[in-house]
Amino acid sequence: MSAKDAPPPLPEPLLVEVADSHTHLDMQSGTVEEALVKAAAVGVTTVVQVGCDVKGSRWAAETAAAHENVHAAVALHPNEAPRIVLGDPDGWSRQGAREGGGDAALDDALAEIDRLAALPYVRGVGETGLDFFRTGPEGIATQERSFRAHIEIAKRHGKALVIHDREAHADVLRVLDEEGAPERTVFHCYSGDAEMAEICAAKGYYMSFAGNVTFKNAQPLRDALAVAPLELVLVETDAPFLTPAPFRGRPNAPYLIPVTVRAMAEVRGIGENELAEAIAVNTARAFDY
């Protein structure tokens, strides 16, 4: 194994236990049990396992049912919705090449997300939203239709809405305004600037910061974190992606949350224990556990 593929070392444990508000254990190496033990060893005692497609959402619900410190979120990722409708000839997603199934196939997939969202171990509907980075103009209408359907599902079941917003800030905020956001709405891997953070704060949206808040070029994210109300701040890994500096490019996992928490505390100018206490309370409130 090259140094680049090697898992980073365990950080110093946090003294106050926190939750990883967004992770993908099904995309990480090793077993769920190993990941949870390693995370708990450094004070990360709860994780929210997030689905991106029907198969992953079923897995998230099953995993949450089997582990009391795992909560599930279920959804069709914004990039998944156009693949269901239009097809995925390159097999970019983990499901291999697919034929398009049209709107009927999207309706079937949304019906399954709706069924899963009713389960008690499922605490969130997401990640859903808009992603104009990877999906071309032909997929935008489908993304928006899917996003609106997920908002309705979250509200009907009283679950948190977990938003994926990539290069689509204005449109995500517009759709939330038009549909009426659920009571608990989380911007996963918050990617806006300080101005957008003020809009989110005014609406009571949670902002979850990932390892990219530590990247050199991420000053706008740090500026956003500096102005976000402490009671609306969450932390996440989005593992195996977005590994915090100085381990960028190596595999991410929930046990690396302390690295990001310490960087965030520095930005806020508060102690890591104070930040960890706030994050623990906020995550439990956001996901109602």
C-alpha positions in Angstrom: 0.0 0.0 0.0 1.5 3.4 -1.0 1.6 6.2 1.6 -1.1 7.9 -0.5 -3.6 5.0 0.0 -2.7 4.4 3.7 -5.2 5.4 6.3 -4.1 8.5 8.2 -3.1 7.9 11.9 -5.6 8.2 14.7 -5.8 11.8 16.0 -5.8 12.8 19.6 -9.3 11.9 21.0 -11.8 14.6 21.6 -12.8 15.0 25.3 -16.4 15.7 24.4 -18.1 13.1 22.2 -19.4 14.3 18.8 -21.3 12.9 15.8 -20.2 12.7 12.2 -23.3 14.1 10.6 -22.7 12.7 7.1 -20.7 9.6 6.1 -20.7 6.8 3.5 -19.6 3.7 5.4 -20.6 1.6 2.3 -17.8 3.3 0.3 -15.1 2.9 2.9 -12.8 -0.1 3.4 -13.2 -2.4 6.3 -16.3 -3.4 8.2 -18.9 -1.1 9.7 -17.9 -2.4 13.2 -14.3 -1.6 12.6 -15.2 2.0 11.5 -17.4 2.5 14.5 -14.8 1.2 17.0 -12.1 3.4 15.5 -14.3 6.4 15.6 -15.5 5.9 19.1 -11.8 5.6 20.2 -11.3 9.3 19.4 -14.7 10.5 20.7 -16.8 10.2 17.5 -19.6 8.0 18.9 -22.5 8.6 16.5 -22.7 8.7 12.7 -25.3 9.5 10.1 -25.0 7.0 7.2 -26.3 8.6 4.0 -27.8 6.9 1.0 -27.3 8.2 -2.6 -29.5 5.7 -4.5 -32.1 3.1 -3.8 -29.6 0.3 -3.1 -27.5 2.5 -0.8 -30.5 3.9 1.0 -31.7 0.4 1.8 -28.3 -0.4 3.1 -28.2 2.7 5.2 -31.6 1.8 6.8 -30.5 -1.8 7.5 -27.2 -0.6 9.0 -28.9 1.9 11.2 -31.4 -0.8 12.4 -28.4 -3.0 13.4 -26.4 -0.3 15.2 -27.9 2.0 17.8 -25.3 4.7 17.2 -25.9 4.8 13.4 -28.7 6.9 12.0 -29.7 6.7 8.4 -30.6 9.2 5.7 -32.2 8.0 2.5 -32.4 9.6 -0.9 -31.6 9.7 -4.6 -28.5 11.9 -5.0 -29.1 14.9 -7.4 -26.8 13.1 -10.0 -28.7 9.8 -9.6 -32.1 11.2 -10.6 -31.1 12.0 -14.2 -29.3 8.7 -14.5 -32.5 6.9 -13.6 -34.5 8.9 -16.2 -31.9 9.3 -19.0 -29.7 6.3 -18.4 -26.0 6.1 -17.5 -24.1 4.7 -20.5 -20.7 5.2 -18.8 -21.7 3.4 -15.7 -20.2 6.3 -13.7 -22.2 5.4 -10.6 -21.5 2.2 -8.8 -24.4 0.4 -10.5 -22.7 0.0 -13.9 -24.1 1.1 -17.3 -27.9 1.5 -17.3 -30.6 2.2 -19.8 -32.8 5.2 -19.1 -36.2 4.3 -17.5 -37.9 7.7 -18.0 -40.1 9.5 -15.5 -41.9 6.2 -14.5 -38.6 4.8 -13.2 -37.9 7.9 -11.2 -41.4 7.7 -9.7 -40.7 4.0 -8.7 -37.4 5.0 -7.1 -39.0 7.9 -5.2 -41.8 5.6 -3.9 -39.1 3.3 -2.4 -37.3 6.3 -0.8 -40.7 7.3 0.6 -41.2 3.8 2.1 -37.7 3.9 3.7 -38.2 7.4 5.0 -41.1 6.1 7.2 -38.7 3.7 9.1 -37.8 4.7 12.7 -34.1 4.3 12.2 -34.2 6.7 9.2 -33.7 10.2 10.6 -33.1 12.1 7.4 -34.1 12.4 3.8 -31.0 13.1 1.7 -28.7 13.7 0.2 -30.9 15.5 -2.2 -30.7 18.9 -3.9 -29.1 20.2 -7.0 -25.6 19.6 -8.6 -24.8 21.6 -11.7 -21.2 20.5 -11.6 -21.6 17.0 -13.0 -25.1 17.0 -14.5 -25.5 18.9 -17.8 -28.5 21.1 -18.8 -30.5 18.1 -20.0 -30.7 16.7 -16.4 -31.5 19.9 -14.5 -35.3 19.6 -14.8 -35.2 16.0 -13.5 -32.9 17.0 -10.6 -35.4 19.7 -9.6 -38.4 17.4 -9.8 -36.6 14.9 -7.6 -35.5 17.6 -5.1 -39.1 18.8 -4.8 -40.3 15.3 -4.2 -37.7 14.7 -1.5 -38.7 17.9 0.3 -42.3 16.7 0.3 -41.3 13.3 1.7 -39.2 14.8 4.4 -42.0 17.1 5.6 -44.7 14.3 5.5 -42.5 12.0 7.6 -41.2 14.7 9.9 -37.5 13.9 9.0 -34.5 16.2 8.5 -33.8 17.3 4.9 -30.1 16.8 3.9 -29.1 19.0 1.1 -26.3 18.4 -1.5 -25.7 21.8 -3.2 -22.9 22.0 -5.7 -22.6 25.1 -7.9 -26.3 25.6 -7.5 -26.7 27.9 -4.4 -29.4 30.3 -5.8 -31.5 27.5 -7.2 -31.4 25.4 -4.1 -32.5 28.4 -2.0 -35.2 29.2 -4.5 -36.7 25.7 -4.5 -36.6 25.6 -0.7 -38.5 28.9 -0.6 -41.0 27.7 -3.2 -41.7 24.4 -1.5 -41.3 25.5 2.1 -38.3 23.9 3.8 -38.8 21.2 6.4 -38.5 22.2 10.0 -34.9 20.7 10.1 -32.9 21.4 7.0 -29.1 20.6 6.8 -26.7 21.9 4.2 -24.3 18.9 4.0 -20.7 19.8 3.1 -21.6 23.5 3.2 -20.1 25.1 0.2 -21.5 28.7 0.2 -19.8 31.9 1.3 -20.4 34.1 4.3 -23.2 36.0 2.6 -25.1 32.7 1.9 -24.3 31.6 5.5 -26.3 34.7 6.7 -29.3 33.7 4.5 -29.2 30.1 5.9 -28.9 31.4 9.4 -31.9 33.7 9.0 -33.9 30.7 7.8 -32.6 28.4 10.6 -30.8 26.0 8.2 -28.0 23.9 9.7 -24.6 24.2 8.0 -22.4 21.1 8.2 -18.7 21.6 7.5 -16.5 18.9 6.1 -12.7 18.4 5.8 -12.5 20.9 2.9 -12.8 23.7 5.5 -9.1 22.9 6.2 -7.9 23.3 2.6 -5.6 26.2 1.7 -7.9 27.6 -1.0 -11.1 27.4 1.2 -11.0 30.9 2.8 -14.6 31.6 1.7 -15.7 28.5 3.7 -13.8 29.6 6.8 -15.4 33.1 6.4 -18.8 31.3 6.3 -18.0 29.3 9.4 -16.9 32.4 11.2 -20.4 34.0 10.8 -22.6 30.9 11.1 -24.5 30.9 14.4 -22.9 28.3 16.7 -26.3 26.6 17.3 -26.5 25.8 13.5 -23.0 24.4 13.0 -22.4 20.6 12.4 -19.3 18.7 11.4 -19.0 15.8 9.0 -16.5 13.7 7.0 -18.4 12.9 3.8 -16.0 10.0 4.0 -14.3 8.5 2.0 -14.1 12.0 0.4 -12.8 15.4 1.5 -10.1 14.2 3.9 -8.9 17.1 6.0 -5.4 18.6 5.7 -2.7 17.5 6.2 -4.1 14.1 4.9 -5.9 15.4 1.8 -5.9 12.8 -0.9 -5.8 9.8 1.5 -9.0 7.9 2.5 -11.3 9.7 4.9 -13.3 8.0 7.7 -15.3 9.1 10.7 -12.3 8.8 13.1 -10.8 11.9 11.4 -13.6 14.2 12.7 -11.3 15.5 15.5 -8.9 17.0 12.9 -11.7 19.0 11.4 -13.2 20.0 14.8 -9.9 21.4 15.9 -9.5 23.4 12.7 -13.1 24.7 13.1 -12.5 25.7 16.7 -9.5 27.7 15.6 -11.6 29.6 13.0 -14.2 30.4 15.6 -11.6 31.4 18.2 -13.1 29.0 20.8 -11.9 25.9 22.6 -12.4 22.5 21.0 -14.5 21.3 23.9 -16.9 24.2 23.6 -17.3 23.6 19.9 -17.7 19.8 20.3 -20.4 20.3 22.9 -22.3 22.6 20.6 -21.9 20.2 17.6 -23.1 17.2 19.7 -26.3 19.1 20.8 -26.9 20.5 17.3 -26.6 17.1 15.5 -29.0 15.4 17.9 -31.5 18.3 17.4 -31.1 18.3 13.6 -31.6 14.6 13.3 -34.1 14.2 16.2 -32.3 11.4 18.1 
